[in-house]
């Protein structure tokens, strides 16, 4: 069941690149962040009030606050800044570094295994990212493009840290309550970015409004809850491996809806990158883990 939930979650997330790119065409970074997370703030707050008392022990709050800051303002700041210049298909491949970075952080902080196979996969993944960024686009690889790609690469690092911190959630914490709390905490600072003209801009652009609501509701309220629910039942590296499905789905969407032409160097770099991710993470799917799994 946890694997099925992760597949559905990644399918929903795969279209987030198209939605975020559409939002960035019409709004600034600050407006894009507010448009996505003000609805999340309101939705999470209402659901928390309805579910009182929350099943969150006191010792869980440092973990929740850390996850909220990593998964909401930090991740999405890098995500929206990068998407201003980087095509959505390339962005999906850059964020595919998430499993690689998660395995590295899980090895360092959680003492999960990282051996020669993982090292070889890391090298392949970095080579694939280099090929995709350097040769996979028709755009000139100038400093604006390269700096956006480097900033975008910080998004999967933030999510990897979010995933690893999530493994430290104390026993007895209600998963849904914890997810609502971290979304509320993470979204709260972004309320300051909601200027008076934002509602008018969204009302005047149905496409941007739909993109904002898609990012807020299925991608965030559902997606974050599903990810954390699965994370309580599977090792961090195994959960992160499902991001392996994101780039093919995102690039299929870019091809279908944006008419993006997939150039041979892009496909070659994508293959190398995803092979590296697979070398690191996929063997974990077949292992019986010794981690405690909570019902």
Secondary structure, DSSP 8 states (H G I E B T S, - for coil): -HHHHHHHHHHHHHTHHHHHHHHHHHS-HHHHHHHHHHHHHHHHHHHHHHT-S----GGGHHHHHHHHIIIIIIHHHHHHHHHTTS-HHHHHHHHTTHHHHHHHHHHHHS-----HHHHHHHHHHHHHHHHHHHHS-SS---HHHHHHHHHHHHHHHHHHHHHHHHTT--TT--HHHHHHHHHHHHHHGGGGG--TTHHHHHHT-HHHHHHHHHHHIIIIIIHHHHHHHHHTTS-HHHHHGGGGGHHHHHHHHHHHHT-----HHHHHHHHHHHHHHHHHHGGGGGS---S----
